[in-house]
Amino acid sequence: MKYNKVIILKNGMECRLRNGTERDGQAVLDNFNLTHGETDYLLTYPDENCFDVRQESQFLKEKSESSHEIEILAVVGHAVVGTAGIEAVGKPYKIRHRAELGISVAKEFWGLGIGQALTAACIECAKAAGYVQLELNVVAGNERALSLYKKAGFAEYGRNPKGFHSRSAGFQEVISMRLEL
C-alpha cells in the first residue's frame, strides 16, 4: 500500500505524509524513543523498545510492501516528527475485517494538525485495504486524542479502568474505540 501527500500545517510549514521505507529505520527508531518518552499516554516506554535499527528497517520494509498494512511517516524538513499505522487485528476469517490504528507525534509538533492528518490517512488506507472496522485504544485522560478520534468518527465501545499501569500515574483507564468504514 502506498501513501504520499503534502499538507500545510497550522504554522504554515510543509509536512509530507509518506510510507516509511527501509532507509528510514534510524529516524523512525529515534522518533519512537522521543515520542514514547514525552507522554505517558502511549503503550510503551522507550526502554521497552525491543527493536534495533535493523529490525525497525525490516518492519518498515514489510509495511511498505504490504497490500493491507502501512506505516506512514510525518516528515517536516528532513525530520520524522510523527508516525501512524494500521495493522491487521489477525488473519483468521472471523477477525480479518478489523485493523488497529496506532499514532504518535513529537510534542514539539502537537496542535499543528499532524495527528488529524495522520488519522485521516490511516482511515483512507484502511478503507482501501478493504477493512470494515478500524480500532484503537486511548487513555481516558488524553483529552486531545479523544477529541481528535471523536471528530474522525470513532465511537467508544468499552472501558478498562486499569488498562494501563503507568510508572508515574498509577492505573490509567483505557477507552476502546472503533470506526465503521
mmCIF file of the C-alpha atoms, coordinates in Angstrom:
data_MODEL
# 
_entry.id   MODEL 
# 
loop_
_atom_site.group_PDB 
_atom_site.id 
_atom_site.type_symbol 
_atom_site.label_atom_id 
_atom_site.label_alt_id 
_atom_site.label_comp_id 
_atom_site.label_asym_id 
_atom_site.label_entity_id 
_atom_site.label_seq_id 
_atom_site.pdbx_PDB_ins_code 
_atom_site.Cartn_x 
_atom_site.Cartn_y 
_atom_site.Cartn_z 
_atom_site.occupancy 
_atom_site.B_iso_or_equiv 
_atom_site.pdbx_formal_charge 
_atom_site.auth_seq_id 
_atom_site.auth_comp_id 
_atom_site.auth_asym_id 
_atom_site.auth_atom_id 
_atom_site.pdbx_PDB_model_num 
ATOM 1   C CA . MET A 1 1   ? 0.000   0.000   0.000  1.00 0.00 ? 1   MET A CA 1 
ATOM 2   C CA . LYS A 1 2   ? 1.397   3.388   -0.961 1.00 0.00 ? 2   LYS A CA 1 
ATOM 3   C CA . TYR A 1 3   ? 0.714   6.819   0.535  1.00 0.00 ? 3   TYR A CA 1 
ATOM 4   C CA . ASN A 1 4   ? 2.234   10.199  -0.300 1.00 0.00 ? 4   ASN A CA 1 
ATOM 5   C CA . LYS A 1 5   ? 0.659   13.569  0.428  1.00 0.00 ? 5   LYS A CA 1 
ATOM 6   C CA . VAL A 1 6   ? 1.869   17.044  1.342  1.00 0.00 ? 6   VAL A CA 1 
ATOM 7   C CA . ILE A 1 7   ? -0.083  19.083  3.891  1.00 0.00 ? 7   ILE A CA 1 
ATOM 8   C CA . ILE A 1 8   ? 0.384   22.597  5.204  1.00 0.00 ? 8   ILE A CA 1 
ATOM 9   C CA . LEU A 1 9   ? 0.496   22.756  8.992  1.00 0.00 ? 9   LEU A CA 1 
ATOM 10  C CA . LYS A 1 10  ? -1.283  25.373  11.103 1.00 0.00 ? 10  LYS A CA 1 
ATOM 11  C CA . ASN A 1 11  ? 2.052   27.211  11.474 1.00 0.00 ? 11  ASN A CA 1 
ATOM 12  C CA . GLY A 1 12  ? 2.491   27.385  7.670  1.00 0.00 ? 12  GLY A CA 1 
ATOM 13  C CA . MET A 1 13  ? 5.189   24.688  7.478  1.00 0.00 ? 13  MET A CA 1 
ATOM 14  C CA . GLU A 1 14  ? 5.008   21.914  4.905  1.00 0.00 ? 14  GLU A CA 1 
ATOM 15  C CA . CYS A 1 15  ? 4.684   18.314  6.104  1.00 0.00 ? 15  CYS A CA 1 
ATOM 16  C CA . ARG A 1 16  ? 4.946   15.261  3.883  1.00 0.00 ? 16  ARG A CA 1 
ATOM 17  C CA . LEU A 1 17  ? 2.951   12.166  4.846  1.00 0.00 ? 17  LEU A CA 1 
ATOM 18  C CA . ARG A 1 18  ? 4.521   9.143   3.192  1.00 0.00 ? 18  ARG A CA 1 
ATOM 19  C CA . ASN A 1 19  ? 5.271   5.475   3.566  1.00 0.00 ? 19  ASN A CA 1 
ATOM 20  C CA . GLY A 1 20  ? 8.093   4.584   5.862  1.00 0.00 ? 20  GLY A CA 1 
ATOM 21  C CA . THR A 1 21  ? 10.803  2.715   3.978  1.00 0.00 ? 21  THR A CA 1 
ATOM 22  C CA . GLU A 1 22  ? 13.738  0.542   4.912  1.00 0.00 ? 22  GLU A CA 1 
ATOM 23  C CA . ARG A 1 23  ? 16.111  3.519   4.802  1.00 0.00 ? 23  ARG A CA 1 
ATOM 24  C CA . ASP A 1 24  ? 14.032  5.342   7.463  1.00 0.00 ? 24  ASP A CA 1 
ATOM 25  C CA . GLY A 1 25  ? 14.866  2.822   10.195 1.00 0.00 ? 25  GLY A CA 1 
ATOM 26  C CA . GLN A 1 26  ? 17.123  5.051   12.319 1.00 0.00 ? 26  GLN A CA 1 
ATOM 27  C CA . ALA A 1 27  ? 14.886  8.133   12.022 1.00 0.00 ? 27  ALA A CA 1 
ATOM 28  C CA . VAL A 1 28  ? 11.764  6.167   12.957 1.00 0.00 ? 28  VAL A CA 1 
ATOM 29  C CA . LEU A 1 29  ? 13.538  4.481   15.862 1.00 0.00 ? 29  LEU A CA 1 
ATOM 30  C CA . ASP A 1 30  ? 14.711  7.889   17.114 1.00 0.00 ? 30  ASP A CA 1 
ATOM 31  C CA . ASN A 1 31  ? 11.181  9.279   16.762 1.00 0.00 ? 31  ASN A CA 1 
ATOM 32  C CA . PHE A 1 32  ? 9.734   6.282   18.632 1.00 0.00 ? 32  PHE A CA 1 
ATOM 33  C CA . ASN A 1 33  ? 12.122  6.788   21.540 1.00 0.00 ? 33  ASN A CA 1 
ATOM 34  C CA . LEU A 1 34  ? 11.420  10.532  21.613 1.00 0.00 ? 34  LEU A CA 1 
ATOM 35  C CA . THR A 1 35  ? 7.616   10.331  21.464 1.00 0.00 ? 35  THR A CA 1 
ATOM 36  C CA . HIS A 1 36  ? 7.351   7.457   23.916 1.00 0.00 ? 36  HIS A CA 1 
ATOM 37  C CA . GLY A 1 37  ? 9.417   9.445   26.404 1.00 0.00 ? 37  GLY A CA 1 
ATOM 38  C CA . GLU A 1 38  ? 7.392   12.661  26.027 1.00 0.00 ? 38  GLU A CA 1 
ATOM 39  C CA . THR A 1 39  ? 3.988   11.371  27.115 1.00 0.00 ? 39  THR A CA 1 
ATOM 40  C CA . ASP A 1 40  ? 2.531   8.797   29.453 1.00 0.00 ? 40  ASP A CA 1 
ATOM 41  C CA . TYR A 1 41  ? -0.333  8.051   27.047 1.00 0.00 ? 41  TYR A CA 1 
ATOM 42  C CA . LEU A 1 42  ? 1.471   5.617   24.716 1.00 0.00 ? 42  LEU A CA 1 
ATOM 43  C CA . LEU A 1 43  ? 1.634   1.852   25.250 1.00 0.00 ? 43  LEU A CA 1 
ATOM 44  C CA . THR A 1 44  ? 5.351   1.542   25.972 1.00 0.00 ? 44  THR A CA 1 
ATOM 45  C CA . TYR A 1 45  ? 8.299   3.412   27.424 1.00 0.00 ? 45  TYR A CA 1 
ATOM 46  C CA . PRO A 1 46  ? 11.476  3.990   25.375 1.00 0.00 ? 46  PRO A CA 1 
ATOM 47  C CA . ASP A 1 47  ? 13.399  1.426   27.451 1.00 0.00 ? 47  ASP A CA 1 
ATOM 48  C CA . GLU A 1 48  ? 10.831  -1.224  26.485 1.00 0.00 ? 48  GLU A CA 1 
ATOM 49  C CA . ASN A 1 49  ? 11.520  -0.859  22.758 1.00 0.00 ? 49  ASN A CA 1 
ATOM 50  C CA . CYS A 1 50  ? 12.750  -4.242  21.557 1.00 0.00 ? 50  CYS A CA 1 
ATOM 51  C CA . PHE A 1 51  ? 13.717  -3.118  18.022 1.00 0.00 ? 51  PHE A CA 1 
ATOM 52  C CA . ASP A 1 52  ? 17.178  -2.149  16.879 1.00 0.00 ? 52  ASP A CA 1 
ATOM 53  C CA . VAL A 1 53  ? 17.796  -0.196  13.644 1.00 0.00 ? 53  VAL A CA 1 
ATOM 54  C CA . ARG A 1 54  ? 17.964  -3.354  11.527 1.00 0.00 ? 54  ARG A CA 1 
ATOM 55  C CA . GLN A 1 55  ? 14.653  -4.655  12.920 1.00 0.00 ? 55  GLN A CA 1 
ATOM 56  C CA . GLU A 1 56  ? 12.962  -1.257  12.521 1.00 0.00 ? 56  GLU A CA 1 
ATOM 57  C CA . SER A 1 57  ? 14.181  -1.084  8.917  1.00 0.00 ? 57  SER A CA 1 
ATOM 58  C CA . GLN A 1 58  ? 12.838  -4.586  8.247  1.00 0.00 ? 58  GLN A CA 1 
ATOM 59  C CA . PHE A 1 59  ? 9.476   -3.676  9.837  1.00 0.00 ? 59  PHE A CA 1 
ATOM 60  C CA . LEU A 1 60  ? 9.221   -0.595  7.590  1.00 0.00 ? 60  LEU A CA 1 
ATOM 61  C CA . LYS A 1 61  ? 10.204  -2.618  4.516  1.00 0.00 ? 61  LYS A CA 1 
ATOM 62  C CA . GLU A 1 62  ? 7.460   -5.175  5.239  1.00 0.00 ? 62  GLU A CA 1 
ATOM 63  C CA . LYS A 1 63  ? 4.862   -2.447  5.756  1.00 0.00 ? 63  LYS A CA 1 
ATOM 64  C CA . SER A 1 64  ? 5.873   -0.674  2.540  1.00 0.00 ? 64  SER A CA 1 
ATOM 65  C CA . GLU A 1 65  ? 5.414   -3.926  0.593  1.00 0.00 ? 65  GLU A CA 1 
ATOM 66  C CA . SER A 1 66  ? 2.115   -4.872  2.242  1.00 0.00 ? 66  SER A CA 1 
ATOM 67  C CA . SER A 1 67  ? -1.237  -4.531  0.492  1.00 0.00 ? 67  SER A CA 1 
ATOM 68  C CA . HIS A 1 68  ? -3.197  -4.325  3.751  1.00 0.00 ? 68  HIS A CA 1 
ATOM 69  C CA . GLU A 1 69  ? -0.923  -2.714  6.372  1.00 0.00 ? 69  GLU A CA 1 
ATOM 70  C CA . ILE A 1 70  ? 1.012   0.554   6.349  1.00 0.00 ? 70  ILE A CA 1 
ATOM 71  C CA . GLU A 1 71  ? 3.309   2.753   8.408  1.00 0.00 ? 71  GLU A CA 1 
ATOM 72  C CA . ILE A 1 72  ? 3.006   6.430   7.473  1.00 0.00 ? 72  ILE A CA 1 
ATOM 73  C CA . LEU A 1 73  ? 5.637   8.970   8.450  1.00 0.00 ? 73  LEU A CA 1 
ATOM 74  C CA . ALA A 1 74  ? 5.050   12.683  9.007  1.00 0.00 ? 74  ALA A CA 1 
ATOM 75  C CA . VAL A 1 75  ? 8.189   14.438  7.770  1.00 0.00 ? 75  VAL A CA 1 
ATOM 76  C CA . VAL A 1 76  ? 8.944   18.142  8.299  1.00 0.00 ? 76  VAL A CA 1 
ATOM 77  C CA . GLY A 1 77  ? 12.108  19.232  6.535  1.00 0.00 ? 77  GLY A CA 1 
ATOM 78  C CA . HIS A 1 78  ? 14.175  16.068  6.798  1.00 0.00 ? 78  HIS A CA 1 
ATOM 79  C CA . ALA A 1 79  ? 12.946  15.078  10.259 1.00 0.00 ? 79  ALA A CA 1 
ATOM 80  C CA . VAL A 1 80  ? 10.428  12.364  11.085 1.00 0.00 ? 80  VAL A CA 1 
ATOM 81  C CA . VAL A 1 81  ? 8.090   14.116  13.545 1.00 0.00 ? 81  VAL A CA 1 
ATOM 82  C CA . GLY A 1 82  ? 5.317   11.535  13.748 1.00 0.00 ? 82  GLY A CA 1 
ATOM 83  C CA . THR A 1 83  ? 4.225   8.089   12.702 1.00 0.00 ? 83  THR A CA 1 
ATOM 84  C CA . ALA A 1 84  ? 0.939   6.278   12.308 1.00 0.00 ? 84  ALA A CA 1 
ATOM 85  C CA . GLY A 1 85  ? -0.042  2.919   11.001 1.00 0.00 ? 85  GLY A CA 1 
ATOM 86  C CA . ILE A 1 86  ? -2.708  0.319   10.516 1.00 0.00 ? 86  ILE A CA 1 
ATOM 87  C CA . GLU A 1 87  ? -2.175  -3.308  11.320 1.00 0.00 ? 87  GLU A CA 1 
ATOM 88  C CA . ALA A 1 88  ? -4.487  -6.278  10.941 1.00 0.00 ? 88  ALA A CA 1 
ATOM 89  C CA . VAL A 1 89  ? -6.057  -7.497  14.186 1.00 0.00 ? 89  VAL A CA 1 
ATOM 90  C CA . GLY A 1 90  ? -5.466  -11.033 12.910 1.00 0.00 ? 90  GLY A CA 1 
ATOM 91  C CA . LYS A 1 91  ? -5.564  -13.398 9.944  1.00 0.00 ? 91  LYS A CA 1 
ATOM 92  C CA . PRO A 1 92  ? -8.436  -15.751 10.883 1.00 0.00 ? 92  PRO A CA 1 
ATOM 93  C CA . TYR A 1 93  ? -11.560 -15.222 8.805  1.00 0.00 ? 93  TYR A CA 1 
ATOM 94  C CA . LYS A 1 94  ? -13.666 -14.081 11.768 1.00 0.00 ? 94  LYS A CA 1 
ATOM 95  C CA . ILE A 1 95  ? -11.411 -11.095 12.525 1.00 0.00 ? 95  ILE A CA 1 
ATOM 96  C CA . ARG A 1 96  ? -9.640  -10.246 9.295  1.00 0.00 ? 96  ARG A CA 1 
ATOM 97  C CA . HIS A 1 97  ? -12.113 -7.424  8.631  1.00 0.00 ? 97  HIS A CA 1 
ATOM 98  C CA . ARG A 1 98  ? -10.609 -5.487  11.573 1.00 0.00 ? 98  ARG A CA 1 
ATOM 99  C CA . ALA A 1 99  ? -7.497  -3.291  11.766 1.00 0.00 ? 99  ALA A CA 1 
ATOM 100 C CA . GLU A 1 100 ? -5.853  -1.354  14.584 1.00 0.00 ? 100 GLU A CA 1 
ATOM 101 C CA . LEU A 1 101 ? -4.638  2.228   14.404 1.00 0.00 ? 101 LEU A CA 1 
ATOM 102 C CA . GLY A 1 102 ? -1.564  3.455   16.252 1.00 0.00 ? 102 GLY A CA 1 
ATOM 103 C CA . ILE A 1 103 ? -0.226  7.019   16.170 1.00 0.00 ? 103 ILE A CA 1 
ATOM 104 C CA . SER A 1 104 ? 2.370   9.240   17.816 1.00 0.00 ? 104 SER A CA 1 
ATOM 105 C CA . VAL A 1 105 ? 3.569   12.795  17.165 1.00 0.00 ? 105 VAL A CA 1 
ATOM 106 C CA . ALA A 1 106 ? 6.564   14.580  18.689 1.00 0.00 ? 106 ALA A CA 1 
ATOM 107 C CA . LYS A 1 107 ? 5.418   17.022  21.378 1.00 0.00 ? 107 LYS A CA 1 
ATOM 108 C CA . GLU A 1 108 ? 7.069   19.964  19.596 1.00 0.00 ? 108 GLU A CA 1 
ATOM 109 C CA . PHE A 1 109 ? 4.568   19.405  16.762 1.00 0.00 ? 109 PHE A CA 1 
ATOM 110 C CA . TRP A 1 110 ? 1.377   18.917  18.792 1.00 0.00 ? 110 TRP A CA 1 
ATOM 111 C CA . GLY A 1 111 ? -1.556  21.123  17.824 1.00 0.00 ? 111 GLY A CA 1 
ATOM 112 C CA . LEU A 1 112 ? -0.428  21.712  14.233 1.00 0.00 ? 112 LEU A CA 1 
ATOM 113 C CA . GLY A 1 113 ? -2.770  19.245  12.504 1.00 0.00 ? 113 GLY A CA 1 
ATOM 114 C CA . ILE A 1 114 ? -0.367  16.324  12.077 1.00 0.00 ? 114 ILE A CA 1 
ATOM 115 C CA . GLY A 1 115 ? -2.389  13.949  14.265 1.00 0.00 ? 115 GLY A CA 1 
ATOM 116 C CA . GLN A 1 116 ? -5.569  14.766  12.365 1.00 0.00 ? 116 GLN A CA 1 
ATOM 117 C CA . ALA A 1 117 ? -3.846  14.304  9.004  1.00 0.00 ? 117 ALA A CA 1 
ATOM 118 C CA . LEU A 1 118 ? -2.237  11.002  10.034 1.00 0.00 ? 118 LEU A CA 1 
ATOM 119 C CA . THR A 1 119 ? -5.557  9.712   11.368 1.00 0.00 ? 119 THR A CA 1 
ATOM 120 C CA . ALA A 1 120 ? -7.333  10.654  8.116  1.00 0.00 ? 120 ALA A CA 1 
ATOM 121 C CA . ALA A 1 121 ? -4.553  8.986   6.093  1.00 0.00 ? 121 ALA A CA 1 
ATOM 122 C CA . CYS A 1 122 ? -4.884  5.769   8.092  1.00 0.00 ? 122 CYS A CA 1 
ATOM 123 C CA . ILE A 1 123 ? -8.666  5.770   7.670  1.00 0.00 ? 123 ILE A CA 1 
ATOM 124 C CA . GLU A 1 124 ? -8.232  6.228   3.914  1.00 0.00 ? 124 GLU A CA 1 
ATOM 125 C CA . CYS A 1 125 ? -5.703  3.384   3.769  1.00 0.00 ? 125 CYS A CA 1 
ATOM 126 C CA . ALA A 1 126 ? -7.848  1.078   5.913  1.00 0.00 ? 126 ALA A CA 1 
ATOM 127 C CA . LYS A 1 127 ? -10.778 1.607   3.539  1.00 0.00 ? 127 LYS A CA 1 
ATOM 128 C CA . ALA A 1 128 ? -8.557  0.980   0.514  1.00 0.00 ? 128 ALA A CA 1 
ATOM 129 C CA . ALA A 1 129 ? -7.300  -2.242  2.116  1.00 0.00 ? 129 ALA A CA 1 
ATOM 130 C CA . GLY A 1 130 ? -10.877 -3.478  2.490  1.00 0.00 ? 130 GLY A CA 1 
ATOM 131 C CA . TYR A 1 131 ? -11.176 -3.354  6.261  1.00 0.00 ? 131 TYR A CA 1 
ATOM 132 C CA . VAL A 1 132 ? -14.673 -2.908  7.680  1.00 0.00 ? 132 VAL A CA 1 
ATOM 133 C CA . GLN A 1 133 ? -13.656 -1.674  11.121 1.00 0.00 ? 133 GLN A CA 1 
ATOM 134 C CA . LEU A 1 134 ? -10.744 0.391   12.455 1.00 0.00 ? 134 LEU A CA 1 
ATOM 135 C CA . GLU A 1 135 ? -9.999  0.173   16.178 1.00 0.00 ? 135 GLU A CA 1 
ATOM 136 C CA . LEU A 1 136 ? -7.813  1.935   18.719 1.00 0.00 ? 136 LEU A CA 1 
ATOM 137 C CA . ASN A 1 137 ? -7.238  2.274   22.443 1.00 0.00 ? 137 ASN A CA 1 
ATOM 138 C CA . VAL A 1 138 ? -6.754  5.644   24.129 1.00 0.00 ? 138 VAL A CA 1 
ATOM 139 C CA . VAL A 1 139 ? -6.066  6.661   27.730 1.00 0.00 ? 139 VAL A CA 1 
ATOM 140 C CA . ALA A 1 140 ? -9.204  8.311   29.125 1.00 0.00 ? 140 ALA A CA 1 
ATOM 141 C CA . GLY A 1 141 ? -7.196  11.281  30.391 1.00 0.00 ? 141 GLY A CA 1 
ATOM 142 C CA . ASN A 1 142 ? -5.840  12.037  26.919 1.00 0.00 ? 142 ASN A CA 1 
ATOM 143 C CA . GLU A 1 143 ? -8.488  14.619  26.077 1.00 0.00 ? 143 GLU A CA 1 
ATOM 144 C CA . ARG A 1 144 ? -6.724  15.910  22.941 1.00 0.00 ? 144 ARG A CA 1 
ATOM 145 C CA . ALA A 1 145 ? -6.596  12.431  21.410 1.00 0.00 ? 145 ALA A CA 1 
ATOM 146 C CA . LEU A 1 146 ? -10.175 11.631  22.438 1.00 0.00 ? 146 LEU A CA 1 
ATOM 147 C CA . SER A 1 147 ? -11.383 14.815  20.759 1.00 0.00 ? 147 SER A CA 1 
ATOM 148 C CA . LEU A 1 148 ? -9.408  14.007  17.608 1.00 0.00 ? 148 LEU A CA 1 
ATOM 149 C CA . TYR A 1 149 ? -10.787 10.472  17.369 1.00 0.00 ? 149 TYR A CA 1 
ATOM 150 C CA . LYS A 1 150 ? -14.381 11.558  18.021 1.00 0.00 ? 150 LYS A CA 1 
ATOM 151 C CA . LYS A 1 151 ? -14.104 14.217  15.289 1.00 0.00 ? 151 LYS A CA 1 
ATOM 152 C CA . ALA A 1 152 ? -12.843 11.498  12.927 1.00 0.00 ? 152 ALA A CA 1 
ATOM 153 C CA . GLY A 1 153 ? -15.962 9.421   13.669 1.00 0.00 ? 153 GLY A CA 1 
ATOM 154 C CA . PHE A 1 154 ? -14.660 6.890   16.192 1.00 0.00 ? 154 PHE A CA 1 
ATOM 155 C CA . ALA A 1 155 ? -17.135 5.749   18.851 1.00 0.00 ? 155 ALA A CA 1 
ATOM 156 C CA . GLU A 1 156 ? -16.407 4.356   22.283 1.00 0.00 ? 156 GLU A CA 1 
ATOM 157 C CA . TYR A 1 157 ? -17.357 0.727   22.831 1.00 0.00 ? 157 TYR A CA 1 
ATOM 158 C CA . GLY A 1 158 ? -15.746 -0.106  26.142 1.00 0.00 ? 158 GLY A CA 1 
ATOM 159 C CA . ARG A 1 159 ? -13.555 0.947   29.039 1.00 0.00 ? 159 ARG A CA 1 
ATOM 160 C CA . ASN A 1 160 ? -10.932 -0.800  31.097 1.00 0.00 ? 160 ASN A CA 1 
ATOM 161 C CA . PRO A 1 161 ? -10.410 1.065   34.395 1.00 0.00 ? 161 PRO A CA 1 
ATOM 162 C CA . LYS A 1 162 ? -6.970  -0.492  34.878 1.00 0.00 ? 162 LYS A CA 1 
ATOM 163 C CA . GLY A 1 163 ? -5.992  -0.733  31.205 1.00 0.00 ? 163 GLY A CA 1 
ATOM 164 C CA . PHE A 1 164 ? -2.526  0.784   31.688 1.00 0.00 ? 164 PHE A CA 1 
ATOM 165 C CA . HIS A 1 165 ? -0.297  0.810   34.726 1.00 0.00 ? 165 HIS A CA 1 
ATOM 166 C CA . SER A 1 166 ? 1.792   3.954   34.429 1.00 0.00 ? 166 SER A CA 1 
ATOM 167 C CA . ARG A 1 167 ? 5.128   4.202   36.194 1.00 0.00 ? 167 ARG A CA 1 
ATOM 168 C CA . SER A 1 168 ? 4.283   7.720   37.351 1.00 0.00 ? 168 SER A CA 1 
ATOM 169 C CA . ALA A 1 169 ? 0.477   7.991   37.420 1.00 0.00 ? 169 ALA A CA 1 
ATOM 170 C CA . GLY A 1 170 ? -0.587  4.538   38.607 1.00 0.00 ? 170 GLY A CA 1 
ATOM 171 C CA . PHE A 1 171 ? -3.505  2.899   36.855 1.00 0.00 ? 171 PHE A CA 1 
ATOM 172 C CA . GLN A 1 172 ? -4.964  4.626   33.803 1.00 0.00 ? 172 GLN A CA 1 
ATOM 173 C CA . GLU A 1 173 ? -8.386  3.955   32.339 1.00 0.00 ? 173 GLU A CA 1 
ATOM 174 C CA . VAL A 1 174 ? -8.222  2.907   28.679 1.00 0.00 ? 174 VAL A CA 1 
ATOM 175 C CA . ILE A 1 175 ? -11.092 3.522   26.276 1.00 0.00 ? 175 ILE A CA 1 
ATOM 176 C CA . SER A 1 176 ? -11.631 1.180   23.316 1.00 0.00 ? 176 SER A CA 1 
ATOM 177 C CA . MET A 1 177 ? -12.920 2.958   20.210 1.00 0.00 ? 177 MET A CA 1 
ATOM 178 C CA . ARG A 1 178 ? -13.987 1.809   16.766 1.00 0.00 ? 178 ARG A CA 1 
ATOM 179 C CA . LEU A 1 179 ? -14.850 3.307   13.417 1.00 0.00 ? 179 LEU A CA 1 
ATOM 180 C CA . GLU A 1 180 ? -17.048 1.553   10.879 1.00 0.00 ? 180 GLU A CA 1 
ATOM 181 C CA . LEU A 1 181 ? -15.519 2.105   7.465  1.00 0.00 ? 181 LEU A CA 1 
# 
